[in-house]
């Protein structure tokens, strides 16, 4: 079949592009969630510190 080599190269390139896009999207959501969780953790720690200071026993 004429052009089969070229079609195979296009197919492989398209699949690699799709994989790269999926990896970028997955990393974006991972870091977005990570930042949110770290911000919430800092808020919890700050709240615990404030509670300790308010109620000395």
Secondary structure, DSSP 8 states (H G I E B T S, - for coil): -TTHHHHHHHHHHHHHHHHHHHHHHHHHHHHHHHHHHHHHHHHHHHHHHHHHHHS--
